[in-house]
Amino acid sequence: MAAVLLAVAAAVASTRLLLPGASNGPTPVDPTPSVRFILPSSSNQYRQAGIPVISPDGKRVVFPATSLEDNKRRLWVRELDEFGARPLSQTDQLLHEFPQTFWCEDSQRLAYHADGKLWSIGLDETGREIVASIPDNFGATWNREGVIILAPGTGGLVRIPASGGKPELITRPDPGISEVGHVEPHFLPDGNRFLFRGLAYDPAVELTRRHLYAGRLDSPEITIVTPMNSSVWFVEPGTLVYVEGGSIKAAPFDASELRLTGKARSVTDRVSYFQPSGMSTLSVARNGNLVFTSPMTDEELVWVEGSGMRLPAIAGSHSFLEVVPDPDTANFRLSPDGKRVVGGVSDLRTGLADIWLFDLERKTQRRLT
């Protein structure tokens, strides 16, 4: 039987969820022990764990995963001082891979998007209720006073009572600068002011420009803070955390003046990041603890013989855009003579892919785009 060319991950774990501690961040107001561990994408309870979100107090994470018991996808909570995760059984209506989960500032309740609605539930699974009908969720934040600010995807941000109610528009994109939407709000500690990103499209240069803004619940006033192509998190007492080029950055930030006050430094790299949207898998607590997923970087092309033996097709490992064994849907193609392969390889700094040509006889590779 002829050999079959496949792309496989060279490492056992293809998705890693990492939780560095706050040792590299500012001194926290309420410090928790510095911890660092890997949260497996599969366990004896679940499989296919999704993007994790850390609680504001930095003590637990929530993530979507499929239960091995009933094959239903729901939210799971992992306390950082415990080894196992527990399911939130009432959240089993998750149909979307990314339910856009977010926490209340008190870290005792959380909200998620499912079935075209915004739901909330307590950590003890009490008080599960529908907050509002929302077609989509491009970021949300929830203060201690029971106010949720959410980005529905197009237009401005909306304000919703956490107890339930009709969304109220509180920001409007500026058409004078070609703004098309406001996304990813983030409350500052006072529970009144919030940061968010504005997206503006310039058709003359086919470029989407992004700025970080600050708004207030008690005023329609909006302040431009700085150009920014990333979600942001405020870490007490005064640090702004964001992603740039696949690296996590931390910059001194004056929350009272709403301005950066110094040069950013790198905290760690290899975080999953998609430059066109500025979205990443990073989540940061108020005390500086953070959680993120890393992109796969250890995939290799191999020949699979009829006996099942695998032989390297090319030297080295790569981050392939998508790894699927079906030749009709795979993002790489084998030439008719079996001597060359063309496929997409992701740039870890941007999340974008280029087309590469691999010569299987000469063991060489060349980027085409």
N, C-alpha and C positions, 0 to 999 in steps of 0.2 A: 504494500500500500504506500502511495506517495506521502511524503511528509507534509504536514500542515503548518503554515506559519501563523503564530499567535503572538499577541502582546500579553505579557503576564507581569505581575508585580514580583520583584525579586525578594522583597521582604514578606514576612508572614502577615503583618498588619499593614493594610493599605491606607487606613484612615487613623490618624492619631489625634486624640483630644488631650491637650497639654494644659496644665494649670500651674504656671510659675507663681511664686509667692510675691509678697510686696517688698521684698528686701531691696529691690532696685528702684523702688518708687519713693515718694515723699513719706515722711513720718505720718502714719495714720492717726486720726483722732481717736478711734477705738481699735487699737491694733489687735490682729488675730495672728496666731502662729504662722510662720512662713512655711508653706508646703509646696511640694512639686511632685506630681504623679501623672501617669497616663491612664486615661479613662478608655477602656476598650470599646471598640465599635460593636462588639458582640460579647455576650456572656452566657451563662447557663439560664438566664431569664429572658433575654431579648437579643435581637439582631438589628443590623442597619441603623445604628444610632445616628441621629441627625445633629445639627448645629446646636451646641449647648449655650445656655444663657446663665450667667452668674447672678445671684441675688445681690441687692445693693449693700447688704451687710457683709458680703463676701464669705458666707458660711455654707452655701449650698449651690448646686447647679440644677437646672432643669433642661431636659432634652427629649425630642421625640424618638421613639424606637418601636419596633414591631415585637410584640410579645410572642414567645415561643409556645405559650400555653394555648392561646386561642387565635394566634395569627392576626391580631388586631393592632393597629398602630395607635399609640396613645403617648401621653407625656409621662416621663419618669423623673424622679427627684433623687439626687445623690447628696447626702450630707457629707461635708468634707472631713468630719471626724468619724465617719463610718465607712466600711468597705463596700457595702452593697447599695444598690439603688432600689427604690420602691415605685411601683406604678401608681398613677392617679387614675383609678379605674373608670371614673366617670368621663374621662376625656377621650374615649375610644371612638369618637366620630371623626377623628383626623383623617382627611382625605388628601391633604396637601403635604408634600414632603417638608415644606418649611412653614410651620404654623405661625411664625412671627410672634413667638411668646415674649412677654415682658412682665416685669415684677412691679408690685406696688412698692413704694419707698420703704414701707415697714417690713418688707421681706416675708410677710405672712400670707399674702395673696398674690395670685398671678392671673394674667389674662392671655388669651390666645385666639387666633382666627381660625374658624372652621365653619363650613356650610354657609358661607356668605354672611356670617355673623361674628361679632366680638363677644366672647364668653369670659367670665371670671369665675375663679374657684379658690377656696382656701387650701392651705397646705394639708389640713386635716380632712379635705374633701367636703367640707360643709359650705353652704351658701353658693352652690353652683347656679349661675344665672346668666341670661342673655343681657348684655349691656346695650347693644345697638346692632342694627343691620348695617353692615359695612361690606361693600363689594371686594375691597382689598385693603392691605395694610403695608405701607412702606415706612414703618417705624412708628413707635408710640412710647409714651412716658406717662407715669402715674404718680402723683404726689400724695402726701399724707392726708391732705384735706379732701381726698376723694375726687380729684379732677384728673381726667385722662385727656392728653393731647395726642392726636393721631393724624398720620398722613395717609389719606385715602388713595393716593397715587397720582391724581391730577388736580391741579388747582392748589388752593391753600390748605393750611392745617385746620382741623376741627377740634372743638372742645366738647367732651362728653362727660356727664356725671357718671362716676363709677357705679352708682346704684341703678343706673339705667336712664335713658332719655334720648332725646333727639340731638344729633350732632349740630353744633353751632360753628359756623365759619369764623375764624379769628385772625387769619392772615390771608393776604391776596397777593399773588405773583404780580410783579411790575411789568406790564407789557412794554413800557418805555425802554427797558433793557433786555427785551426778548425773553423774560422769565416765563417758564412753562409750569413750574411746580415747586412746592416746598416739601421737604422730606426729612425723616429721621430727627424728630424733636427729642430733647434731653433736658429735663428739669435740672436747674441748679438747686443747691441745698435749701434756699429760702422758700422753695415751693411756689414762687410767683414768677420768677424769670426763667426763661428756657432758651436753649440754643437749638438751632436747626439749620439745615442746608437749603439754599436756593439753587435751582437749576435753570440756566439760561442758554438758549440755543442761538448761535450766530450763523445764519444761513450763508453769509458772505464767505466765511472761511470753513464752513461745515465743522464747527467746534462747539461743544457744550461747555460753557463756563460755569463754575460753581463758587459760591461764597458761603461762609459761615455767618449766620445772623444771630442776633439775640432779640427775643420778644418778651412781653410781659402779659400776664393775665389781666392786670388792672389797667392796661393802657394799650391802644392800638400802635404805639410807637415801636418801630423796628430799627435796630442798630446793626450796621455792617461791622463784623469783627475782623475777619481776615479771609483771603482766598483759601479754599479748602476742598479737597476732593476725597473726603473720607468721612465716615461717621465719627463722632467725637464723644468722649466721656470725661466728665470732670471728677478728678480725684482730690479729696480733701488733704491738706488745706488749700492747695493752689497749683494744680497740675492739669494740663489738658492732654489727653491721650488720644492718638489717632494712628492711622496706617498710611504709610507712604512707600511706594515701590516694594511692597511685600514685607516691609519692616515696621515694627511697632515703634512709634515715636512718643516721647514725653516732653512737653514744653511747659515752662513756668507760665502761669496764667493768673492774672488779677481778676477775681470774680466780681469785685466791686466796681472796677473800672472797665471790665469786659475787654481786656486786651492781653495779648501775649507780652511777657516782660523779659524774655531771654531766648537763648538758642535752644532748639530741640536736641535731645540726645536719643540714641537708639537703645531700646530696651531688649529686643530680640528680633530675629528675622524669621523667615519661612512661615509666615501666616498666609492663609488662603485669601487672595485679594483679586478683585476684578476692576481694573482701572477705568473702563468706560463708565461704569455706574458709581465707582467709589465705594462699593460694598465689600465687606470682608466678613470673616467668621469670628472676629474678635468681640469679646464682651468683658466689661471692666466694672468692678465693684467700687464703692466709694472709698474703701481703704486701700486700693491699689492692687488687690488680687485680680488676676485676669485669667480668662480661659479662651482658647482658640483652637481651630483645626489647622493642621499643616497640609500643604499640597503633597500629592504623591510624587516622589522624585526618583524612585528606584524601580521603574519598569524597564523591561528589556524585551526585544523581539527574539523569539526562539522558534526553531523548527521542532515540530512534534512528530516523531516517527510513528509508524503503525503500532509498534510495541509499547508506545507511551513514553519512550525516552525523549527528553528535551535537550536540544543542542543549541547553543547561542548562535543567532543569525548575524548579529553585529556586535561589536565591542562596545562596552559602556552601557550606562543606564540613562534613561530620559524620563521626562514628565510628559507623557502622551496626553493629547487633548481629551481623548476618551478611549477607554479600553473595553471593547466588546468583541467577543469571538465570532459573531455572525459576519461573514464576509460581505453580506449585502448591506449591512449598516455600519461596519467598522469605518473608522476615519483614516485608515491606511489601505493602500492597494498594492498588490503584488503584480509585477509586470508579467505578460504572457510567457516570457522565456524563463521566469523564475529567478532572474538575476538581480532585480532591483525592486525596491519598495519605496513608495511615496506616501507621506502621511503628515499629520499635524502634530507639532510639538509645542507645548505651552512654555511661555516665558514666566518664570516664577515671580518676577518683579511686577508684572502687569496683569497676569491671568490671560493674556492674549496669545494666540497661536500663530506660528509660521509654518509654511510647508517645507518639509525637508525631503531630500532624496538620499536613500541608503543603497549603496552598492554592496550586495551580499557576497560577491566574489572577491572584490578588492578590500572589503572591510572598511570602506570609507563612507563619509556622510557629508552632505553639502546642503546648506540652506538655500531655498529657491525664492522665498518671499521675505 
